[in-house]
Amino acid sequence: MSIKLCSLRAFAFGLLSLPLIPLIACTGGAVTEVGPTKAGSKAVAAEPAAPTLPAAEQLLADAVQAMGGADKFAGVKNFYAESTMDMGALGLKGVARTWWRDGDFYNETEMPGVGQMKIGGLGGKAWADDPISGLRPLTGKEAEQAMWSATLCLAHDWKRYFPKAETTAVKEVEGKKLAEVTFTSALGDKVVLRIDMASKLPVSQSFEQASPMGSMPATVYFKDYRDIEGVKIPYQQDVDASLTKAVTTTTKLEFNAPVDDSKFAMPGASEAVIPGALVDPAKVDPTKPEPTKPAKDKRKPAAG
């Protein structure tokens, strides 16, 4: 479902770590040490200690709670989703369908002018099929990203994909205080999730998108949270990938719907995407006609 995450509760800052000294006096946040000094000298005020960042696991647990709670997400064993994609200035639009079950997933996207694109994963083995790169297994960071980006709520499922999560900053952006939680994968890939410390909801996520053509910085902004069966999901995701921008909008989401297990495994060559195959524009925009097919030559061959 392309990058879904979660956030809740007030954050308690840890106590400042202070050196062991006979006596400390705090004035206006500064710490002044009172101890042996040279005759006539004055006590020197130390720099204020930096506030302790909120713990990453607590931030993530709060995010999950704000979006419905761990029990609600644990109850989602599989899901089916439909969405639209609009690439704005490029004039490209598409539709996508996603099936997910306990970490396994399959997504197919159809976009007139581009063709059909598929990506899936079974048992931790990811694959992709598109008109440019063809059918291939995914490896390295590209495979890692394919697996975690399909999950419904990364804040709930992060331990499945990342061995490490840490709070790396708290910043004020457009009047909102945002906590940044950085996930680090087994291969060293990093994903930064930003959580609104007031609403406890995730607002954006940044990472380096891996591909056969190299990596590209991307940020996804989460908008239009809606309550679906007690779970809050961002129905709109605005993607800023430097050279291109896209808006993905969820149009249908079903929890614990029947899933065809055969979709997850990498298909054989006979089922691969055909380069140059036409996509019916009516699937994206019903007002547009079907793609024109070459007319057959009905003339009979000349006699003799």
C-alpha beads as a LAMMPS data file, in Angstrom:
LAMMPS data file: protein, C-alpha beads

304 atoms
303 bonds

1 atom types
1 bond types

-500.0 500.0 xlo xhi
-500.0 500.0 ylo yhi
-500.0 500.0 zlo zhi

Masses

1 110.0

Atoms # bond

1 1 1 0.000 0.000 0.000
2 1 1 3.026 2.087 -0.437
3 1 1 4.501 3.240 2.615
4 1 1 1.871 3.285 5.619
5 1 1 3.061 4.177 9.143
6 1 1 1.739 5.231 12.663
7 1 1 1.798 7.671 16.620
8 1 1 0.331 8.740 20.629
9 1 1 0.605 10.257 24.127
10 1 1 2.708 13.000 25.736
11 1 1 6.449 12.390 25.709
12 1 1 8.374 12.380 28.949
13 1 1 11.894 13.741 28.636
14 1 1 14.502 11.826 30.623
15 1 1 16.305 13.390 33.529
16 1 1 19.413 15.346 32.649
17 1 1 22.600 13.490 33.371
18 1 1 24.616 15.461 35.936
19 1 1 28.131 14.905 37.345
20 1 1 28.529 13.950 40.983
21 1 1 29.443 17.092 42.879
22 1 1 28.931 18.264 46.459
23 1 1 26.220 20.767 45.556
24 1 1 24.522 22.118 42.430
25 1 1 22.368 25.181 42.067
26 1 1 20.006 25.601 39.108
27 1 1 19.055 29.063 37.929
28 1 1 17.190 29.642 34.714
29 1 1 18.203 26.227 33.430
30 1 1 21.924 26.815 33.844
31 1 1 23.863 24.593 36.191
32 1 1 26.353 26.282 38.442
33 1 1 29.028 24.271 40.221
34 1 1 29.929 25.423 43.734
35 1 1 33.223 23.993 44.903
36 1 1 36.839 24.806 45.565
37 1 1 37.976 27.907 43.651
38 1 1 41.039 30.069 43.649
39 1 1 40.966 33.105 45.890
40 1 1 39.107 35.971 44.308
41 1 1 37.802 33.848 41.425
42 1 1 34.122 33.417 40.617
43 1 1 32.153 30.248 40.058
44 1 1 31.678 29.528 36.335
45 1 1 28.224 28.656 35.016
46 1 1 28.182 25.520 32.879
47 1 1 26.330 25.334 29.542
48 1 1 22.730 24.086 29.887
49 1 1 22.543 20.355 29.215
50 1 1 20.678 19.352 26.074
51 1 1 17.239 17.897 26.757
52 1 1 17.022 14.144 26.392
53 1 1 15.210 12.996 23.246
54 1 1 12.086 10.871 23.724
55 1 1 12.678 7.142 23.325
56 1 1 12.002 5.804 19.820
57 1 1 10.074 2.735 20.968
58 1 1 7.770 4.913 23.060
59 1 1 7.192 7.302 20.165
60 1 1 6.320 4.388 17.897
61 1 1 4.055 2.793 20.503
62 1 1 2.293 6.127 20.925
63 1 1 1.900 6.389 17.151
64 1 1 0.281 2.971 16.988
65 1 1 -2.075 3.901 19.810
66 1 1 -3.071 7.143 18.085
67 1 1 -3.941 5.218 14.948
68 1 1 -6.121 2.686 16.697
69 1 1 -3.963 0.578 19.001
70 1 1 -1.682 -2.443 18.731
71 1 1 -4.569 -4.906 19.147
72 1 1 -6.409 -3.405 16.173
73 1 1 -3.377 -3.688 13.909
74 1 1 -2.586 -7.187 15.151
75 1 1 -6.127 -8.142 14.129
76 1 1 -5.456 -7.157 10.503
77 1 1 -4.142 -10.448 9.123
78 1 1 -4.402 -9.334 5.508
79 1 1 -5.787 -6.469 3.444
80 1 1 -6.768 -5.486 -0.072
81 1 1 -6.448 -1.912 -1.339
82 1 1 -7.156 0.075 -4.499
83 1 1 -5.680 3.484 -5.234
84 1 1 -5.129 6.084 -7.928
85 1 1 -1.896 7.855 -8.809
86 1 1 -1.522 11.283 -10.387
87 1 1 1.954 12.397 -11.463
88 1 1 0.817 15.968 -12.093
89 1 1 3.207 17.834 -14.386
90 1 1 4.151 14.646 -16.245
91 1 1 0.530 14.164 -17.248
92 1 1 0.531 10.525 -16.153
93 1 1 -2.230 8.841 -14.171
94 1 1 -2.602 5.268 -13.022
95 1 1 -4.514 2.820 -10.877
96 1 1 -3.090 0.253 -8.470
97 1 1 -4.260 -2.789 -6.541
98 1 1 -2.471 -4.297 -3.554
99 1 1 -2.858 -7.559 -1.670
100 1 1 -0.981 -8.127 1.630
101 1 1 -0.874 -11.043 4.036
102 1 1 1.464 -11.361 7.017
103 1 1 4.417 -9.766 5.235
104 1 1 3.782 -11.300 1.808
105 1 1 2.411 -8.887 -0.804
106 1 1 1.564 -8.243 -4.440
107 1 1 0.957 -4.906 -6.171
108 1 1 0.023 -4.205 -9.769
109 1 1 -0.103 -0.724 -11.279
110 1 1 -1.451 0.194 -14.701
111 1 1 -0.559 3.519 -16.284
112 1 1 -1.413 4.513 -19.881
113 1 1 1.726 5.669 -21.655
114 1 1 3.925 3.561 -19.374
115 1 1 2.338 0.117 -19.197
116 1 1 1.783 -2.413 -16.424
117 1 1 4.099 -2.709 -13.426
118 1 1 4.111 -5.493 -10.853
119 1 1 5.973 -6.024 -7.598
120 1 1 5.583 -8.741 -5.005
121 1 1 7.183 -10.729 -2.252
122 1 1 6.834 -14.175 -0.688
123 1 1 8.719 -15.459 2.346
124 1 1 11.056 -12.455 2.337
125 1 1 11.973 -12.848 -1.343
126 1 1 10.905 -9.826 -3.394
127 1 1 10.583 -9.467 -7.154
128 1 1 9.511 -6.877 -9.732
129 1 1 8.303 -6.808 -13.323
130 1 1 8.018 -3.691 -15.477
131 1 1 8.382 -2.702 -19.145
132 1 1 11.873 -1.237 -18.639
133 1 1 13.743 -3.704 -16.405
134 1 1 11.628 -6.779 -17.101
135 1 1 10.954 -9.641 -14.688
136 1 1 13.660 -9.953 -12.034
137 1 1 14.255 -10.870 -8.392
138 1 1 15.044 -7.905 -6.139
139 1 1 18.159 -7.884 -4.000
140 1 1 19.896 -5.646 -1.477
141 1 1 18.314 -2.404 -0.348
142 1 1 15.830 -2.499 -3.209
143 1 1 14.422 -5.762 -1.817
144 1 1 14.348 -4.381 1.735
145 1 1 12.388 -1.322 0.616
146 1 1 9.898 -3.383 -1.357
147 1 1 9.050 -5.456 1.721
148 1 1 8.634 -2.699 4.324
149 1 1 6.848 -0.253 2.018
150 1 1 3.932 -2.667 1.556
151 1 1 3.014 -2.884 5.237
152 1 1 -0.105 -1.135 6.549
153 1 1 1.594 0.413 9.595
154 1 1 5.376 0.490 9.803
155 1 1 5.288 1.873 13.352
156 1 1 3.532 -1.356 14.376
157 1 1 5.532 -3.752 12.178
158 1 1 8.959 -2.087 12.178
159 1 1 10.736 -4.881 14.070
160 1 1 9.898 -7.242 11.216
161 1 1 12.055 -5.126 8.866
162 1 1 14.523 -3.077 10.934
163 1 1 16.872 -4.156 13.741
164 1 1 17.284 -0.578 14.979
165 1 1 15.137 2.500 15.627
166 1 1 16.334 5.668 17.358
167 1 1 15.061 9.197 17.899
168 1 1 17.488 11.469 16.077
169 1 1 15.859 14.905 16.405
170 1 1 12.908 16.992 17.542
171 1 1 12.278 19.944 15.213
172 1 1 9.681 22.664 14.754
173 1 1 8.292 22.696 11.202
174 1 1 5.519 25.084 10.138
175 1 1 4.438 25.592 13.737
176 1 1 4.408 21.880 14.582
177 1 1 6.888 20.072 16.807
178 1 1 7.984 16.915 14.992
179 1 1 9.983 14.014 16.389
180 1 1 12.201 12.178 13.916
181 1 1 12.605 8.427 14.345
182 1 1 15.295 6.868 12.163
183 1 1 15.039 3.189 11.247
184 1 1 18.234 1.413 10.147
185 1 1 18.007 -1.796 8.118
186 1 1 20.326 -4.795 8.201
187 1 1 22.077 -3.386 5.110
188 1 1 22.414 0.099 6.588
189 1 1 19.508 1.692 4.711
190 1 1 17.832 4.485 6.677
191 1 1 14.209 5.637 6.831
192 1 1 13.235 8.775 8.769
193 1 1 9.682 8.866 10.126
194 1 1 8.394 12.218 11.426
195 1 1 5.697 12.207 14.100
196 1 1 3.588 15.193 15.159
197 1 1 4.132 15.418 18.912
198 1 1 0.713 17.038 19.413
199 1 1 -1.538 14.674 17.440
200 1 1 0.919 11.730 17.683
201 1 1 0.220 10.967 14.014
202 1 1 2.971 10.427 11.415
203 1 1 3.239 13.362 9.003
204 1 1 6.030 12.304 6.647
205 1 1 8.737 9.783 5.873
206 1 1 12.042 10.171 3.976
207 1 1 14.440 7.653 2.455
208 1 1 16.734 7.047 -0.533
209 1 1 14.677 5.159 -3.122
210 1 1 16.826 2.321 -4.530
211 1 1 16.493 1.289 -8.188
212 1 1 18.580 -0.208 -11.027
213 1 1 19.332 3.377 -12.118
214 1 1 20.700 4.377 -8.711
215 1 1 19.219 5.922 -5.572
216 1 1 17.008 8.989 -5.394
217 1 1 15.865 10.932 -2.301
218 1 1 12.131 10.728 -1.668
219 1 1 9.770 12.116 0.963
220 1 1 6.202 10.921 1.459
221 1 1 3.666 13.200 3.206
222 1 1 0.686 11.547 4.930
223 1 1 -2.670 13.327 4.667
224 1 1 -6.425 12.799 5.020
225 1 1 -6.489 10.325 7.913
226 1 1 -9.703 8.303 7.985
227 1 1 -11.094 5.812 10.473
228 1 1 -11.566 2.350 8.930
229 1 1 -12.910 -0.266 11.349
230 1 1 -11.255 1.533 14.258
231 1 1 -7.908 2.075 12.487
232 1 1 -6.755 5.493 11.226
233 1 1 -5.154 5.350 7.802
234 1 1 -3.796 8.252 5.665
235 1 1 -5.861 8.024 2.475
236 1 1 -3.639 10.506 0.622
237 1 1 0.116 10.303 0.219
238 1 1 2.022 13.075 -1.542
239 1 1 5.371 11.842 -2.872
240 1 1 8.207 14.294 -3.543
241 1 1 11.042 12.503 -5.334
242 1 1 13.049 15.584 -6.365
243 1 1 12.660 15.198 -10.142
244 1 1 9.024 14.156 -9.951
245 1 1 6.003 14.485 -7.697
246 1 1 2.979 12.227 -7.350
247 1 1 -0.237 12.016 -5.341
248 1 1 -1.564 8.592 -4.379
249 1 1 -5.158 8.366 -3.123
250 1 1 -6.710 5.264 -1.590
251 1 1 -10.144 4.536 -3.069
252 1 1 -10.854 1.172 -1.427
253 1 1 -9.498 -0.634 1.620
254 1 1 -10.706 -3.964 2.981
255 1 1 -9.320 -5.724 6.048
256 1 1 -9.132 -9.517 6.306
257 1 1 -10.517 -9.951 2.794
258 1 1 -9.892 -13.221 0.899
259 1 1 -6.402 -13.321 -0.644
260 1 1 -5.246 -15.409 -3.597
261 1 1 -1.987 -16.938 -2.324
262 1 1 -0.718 -17.536 -5.855
263 1 1 -0.248 -13.789 -6.412
264 1 1 2.721 -13.404 -4.050
265 1 1 5.267 -15.679 -5.742
266 1 1 7.433 -14.514 -8.630
267 1 1 5.683 -15.508 -11.876
268 1 1 7.208 -17.480 -14.713
269 1 1 8.456 -15.925 -17.936
270 1 1 5.176 -16.685 -19.712
271 1 1 3.349 -14.357 -17.294
272 1 1 5.846 -11.507 -17.470
273 1 1 4.853 -7.975 -18.469
274 1 1 5.062 -7.464 -22.234
275 1 1 7.080 -4.338 -23.101
276 1 1 4.962 -1.888 -25.083
277 1 1 1.680 -3.555 -24.122
278 1 1 -1.180 -1.031 -24.144
279 1 1 -3.078 -0.161 -20.982
280 1 1 -6.769 0.652 -21.297
281 1 1 -7.085 4.374 -20.342
282 1 1 -10.688 3.719 -19.287
283 1 1 -9.329 1.870 -16.239
284 1 1 -7.842 5.162 -15.063
285 1 1 -10.340 7.632 -16.550
286 1 1 -13.717 6.240 -17.766
287 1 1 -14.111 9.242 -20.090
288 1 1 -11.164 8.147 -22.212
289 1 1 -11.508 5.592 -25.045
290 1 1 -9.808 2.224 -25.227
291 1 1 -6.357 2.162 -26.861
292 1 1 -6.472 1.951 -30.637
293 1 1 -5.431 -1.415 -32.036
294 1 1 -3.838 -1.724 -35.487
295 1 1 -6.518 -2.468 -38.095
296 1 1 -6.283 -5.762 -39.900
297 1 1 -5.767 -5.670 -43.671
298 1 1 -8.926 -7.294 -45.054
299 1 1 -7.898 -7.021 -48.720
300 1 1 -7.571 -10.265 -50.583
301 1 1 -4.240 -11.003 -52.194
302 1 1 -4.123 -10.315 -55.942
303 1 1 -4.775 -13.337 -58.178
304 1 1 -1.971 -14.946 -60.044

Bonds

1 1 1 2
2 1 2 3
3 1 3 4
4 1 4 5
5 1 5 6
6 1 6 7
7 1 7 8
8 1 8 9
9 1 9 10
10 1 10 11
11 1 11 12
12 1 12 13
13 1 13 14
14 1 14 15
15 1 15 16
16 1 16 17
17 1 17 18
18 1 18 19
19 1 19 20
20 1 20 21
21 1 21 22
22 1 22 23
23 1 23 24
24 1 24 25
25 1 25 26
26 1 26 27
27 1 27 28
28 1 28 29
29 1 29 30
30 1 30 31
31 1 31 32
32 1 32 33
33 1 33 34
34 1 34 35
35 1 35 36
36 1 36 37
37 1 37 38
38 1 38 39
39 1 39 40
40 1 40 41
41 1 41 42
42 1 42 43
43 1 43 44
44 1 44 45
45 1 45 46
46 1 46 47
47 1 47 48
48 1 48 49
49 1 49 50
50 1 50 51
51 1 51 52
52 1 52 53
53 1 53 54
54 1 54 55
55 1 55 56
56 1 56 57
57 1 57 58
58 1 58 59
59 1 59 60
60 1 60 61
61 1 61 62
62 1 62 63
63 1 63 64
64 1 64 65
65 1 65 66
66 1 66 67
67 1 67 68
68 1 68 69
69 1 69 70
70 1 70 71
71 1 71 72
72 1 72 73
73 1 73 74
74 1 74 75
75 1 75 76
76 1 76 77
77 1 77 78
78 1 78 79
79 1 79 80
80 1 80 81
81 1 81 82
82 1 82 83
83 1 83 84
84 1 84 85
85 1 85 86
86 1 86 87
87 1 87 88
88 1 88 89
89 1 89 90
90 1 90 91
91 1 91 92
92 1 92 93
93 1 93 94
94 1 94 95
95 1 95 96
96 1 96 97
97 1 97 98
98 1 98 99
99 1 99 100
100 1 100 101
101 1 101 102
102 1 102 103
103 1 103 104
104 1 104 105
105 1 105 106
106 1 106 107
107 1 107 108
108 1 108 109
109 1 109 110
110 1 110 111
111 1 111 112
112 1 112 113
113 1 113 114
114 1 114 115
115 1 115 116
116 1 116 117
117 1 117 118
118 1 118 119
119 1 119 120
120 1 120 121
121 1 121 122
122 1 122 123
123 1 123 124
124 1 124 125
125 1 125 126
126 1 126 127
127 1 127 128
128 1 128 129
129 1 129 130
130 1 130 131
131 1 131 132
132 1 132 133
133 1 133 134
134 1 134 135
135 1 135 136
136 1 136 137
137 1 137 138
138 1 138 139
139 1 139 140
140 1 140 141
141 1 141 142
142 1 142 143
143 1 143 144
144 1 144 145
145 1 145 146
146 1 146 147
147 1 147 148
148 1 148 149
149 1 149 150
150 1 150 151
151 1 151 152
152 1 152 153
153 1 153 154
154 1 154 155
155 1 155 156
156 1 156 157
157 1 157 158
158 1 158 159
159 1 159 160
160 1 160 161
161 1 161 162
162 1 162 163
163 1 163 164
164 1 164 165
165 1 165 166
166 1 166 167
167 1 167 168
168 1 168 169
169 1 169 170
170 1 170 171
171 1 171 172
172 1 172 173
173 1 173 174
174 1 174 175
175 1 175 176
176 1 176 177
177 1 177 178
178 1 178 179
179 1 179 180
180 1 180 181
181 1 181 182
182 1 182 183
183 1 183 184
184 1 184 185
185 1 185 186
186 1 186 187
187 1 187 188
188 1 188 189
189 1 189 190
190 1 190 191
191 1 191 192
192 1 192 193
193 1 193 194
194 1 194 195
195 1 195 196
196 1 196 197
197 1 197 198
198 1 198 199
199 1 199 200
200 1 200 201
201 1 201 202
202 1 202 203
203 1 203 204
204 1 204 205
205 1 205 206
206 1 206 207
207 1 207 208
208 1 208 209
209 1 209 210
210 1 210 211
211 1 211 212
212 1 212 213
213 1 213 214
214 1 214 215
215 1 215 216
216 1 216 217
217 1 217 218
218 1 218 219
219 1 219 220
220 1 220 221
221 1 221 222
222 1 222 223
223 1 223 224
224 1 224 225
225 1 225 226
226 1 226 227
227 1 227 228
228 1 228 229
229 1 229 230
230 1 230 231
231 1 231 232
232 1 232 233
233 1 233 234
234 1 234 235
235 1 235 236
236 1 236 237
237 1 237 238
238 1 238 239
239 1 239 240
240 1 240 241
241 1 241 242
242 1 242 243
243 1 243 244
244 1 244 245
245 1 245 246
246 1 246 247
247 1 247 248
248 1 248 249
249 1 249 250
250 1 250 251
251 1 251 252
252 1 252 253
253 1 253 254
254 1 254 255
255 1 255 256
256 1 256 257
257 1 257 258
258 1 258 259
259 1 259 260
260 1 260 261
261 1 261 262
262 1 262 263
263 1 263 264
264 1 264 265
265 1 265 266
266 1 266 267
267 1 267 268
268 1 268 269
269 1 269 270
270 1 270 271
271 1 271 272
272 1 272 273
273 1 273 274
274 1 274 275
275 1 275 276
276 1 276 277
277 1 277 278
278 1 278 279
279 1 279 280
280 1 280 281
281 1 281 282
282 1 282 283
283 1 283 284
284 1 284 285
285 1 285 286
286 1 286 287
287 1 287 288
288 1 288 289
289 1 289 290
290 1 290 291
291 1 291 292
292 1 292 293
293 1 293 294
294 1 294 295
295 1 295 296
296 1 296 297
297 1 297 298
298 1 298 299
299 1 299 300
300 1 300 301
301 1 301 302
302 1 302 303
303 1 303 304
